[in-house]
């Protein structure tokens, strides 16, 4: 019999999770704020992408620009705001707003 995989809410405090399973757990429901990406302001510096602790900034290859930001994966974004804080102030392509439930 295979072990039952627990959700994040079912884990004991200090419990261990098998490596490589993060993609199975959508953690976006935790947030109270969400980042909003303005593609028209974005210069694709990737500062948000490298700063995101949850790999929630989506990117794609572009023939002319290299790697570009394409959006936010709200299934995994926990609303920490690091991406918006690290976005260059003169660019401000990311802002935070109250989560709409």
PyMOL commands that set and color helices and strands:
alter all, ss='L'
color gray80, all
select helices_A, chain A and resi 8-10+22-24+28-30+47-51+82-86
alter helices_A, ss='H'
color red, helices_A
select strands_A, chain A and resi 33-37+57-62+66-72+94-98
alter strands_A, ss='S'
color yellow, strands_A
deselect
rebuild
show_as cartoon
